Amino acid sequence: MHKLVNVLRVSELEPELALERELALIKVSAPPDRRAELLALAEVFNARVADLGPDTLIFEVVGPPEEVDAFEELVRPHGLKELVRTGRIGLGRASVKRNPVRQHVLR
């Protein structure tokens, strides 16, 4: 925590001119007889198996926040053990020529 950099400037991005993503690590109860179903769900959402235990799977899922929400809701009935999310992050799109973003300086 001591290495965190102070926020100097905040840029407000217009939704149509920005790319937004979120990362989540989700630990789910996964007995051997339910793993195939969980792996099929992961494939649909392009989630990666980050760790495999005897009775659990940890998924890494990256995408728009709504996609992460949907994946979370679909695996929740299997037994959600732990969940961590980064929160929204974003950058202006490289493919769109845009006006300068509105910037707010924090003091």
SVG drawing of the C-alpha trace seen along z (x, -y; Angstrom):
<svg xmlns="http://www.w3.org/2000/svg" viewBox="-28 -21 34 58">
<polyline fill="none" stroke="black" stroke-width="0.4" points="0.0,0.0 2.9,-2.4 3.9,-2.2 0.6,-3.5 0.9,-6.6 -1.2,-9.6 -3.9,-10.4 -2.9,-13.6 -5.5,-13.7 -8.8,-12.1 -10.0,-11.8 -13.6,-11.4 -14.0,-9.0 -17.1,-9.1 -18.5,-5.5 -18.6,-5.3 -15.0,-6.5 -13.5,-4.2 -12.7,-0.6 -13.7,0.7 -12.6,4.0 -12.6,5.7 -10.7,8.6 -12.1,11.1 -10.7,14.2 -13.5,16.5 -13.1,19.6 -15.9,22.1 -16.7,25.5 -16.0,28.0 -16.4,31.7 -15.3,34.0 -18.9,34.7 -19.6,30.9 -16.4,29.8 -17.4,30.4 -20.4,28.1 -18.2,25.4 -15.5,25.7 -18.2,25.4 -19.4,22.1 -15.8,20.9 -15.3,21.6 -18.4,19.5 -17.0,16.5 -13.4,17.0 -12.6,17.5 -9.3,19.2 -8.7,21.8 -6.1,20.2 -5.9,22.9 -7.2,26.4 -7.7,28.1 -9.2,31.4 -12.7,29.8 -12.3,26.3 -11.5,24.3 -10.3,20.7 -11.3,18.9 -9.8,15.8 -12.3,13.8 -11.6,10.5 -14.1,8.5 -16.7,5.8 -18.2,5.5 -21.5,6.8 -19.9,10.0 -18.1,10.5 -21.4,10.1 -23.1,12.6 -20.3,15.2 -20.4,14.7 -24.2,15.3 -23.9,18.5 -21.2,20.1 -22.8,18.9 -25.2,21.8 -22.2,24.2 -20.9,22.8 -19.0,19.5 -16.2,19.7 -14.3,16.5 -14.4,13.6 -12.1,10.7 -12.7,8.0 -10.5,5.1 -13.3,2.7 -13.7,0.9 -10.6,-0.3 -10.6,-2.0 -8.7,-3.8 -9.8,-5.9 -10.1,-3.8 -7.1,-3.9 -9.3,-3.4 -11.4,-6.6 -10.1,-10.1 -11.6,-12.0 -11.7,-15.4 -9.5,-15.8 -11.0,-14.2 -12.3,-16.3 -9.7,-16.3 -10.1,-17.0 -7.1,-17.9 -7.3,-16.6 -5.7,-18.7"/>
</svg>
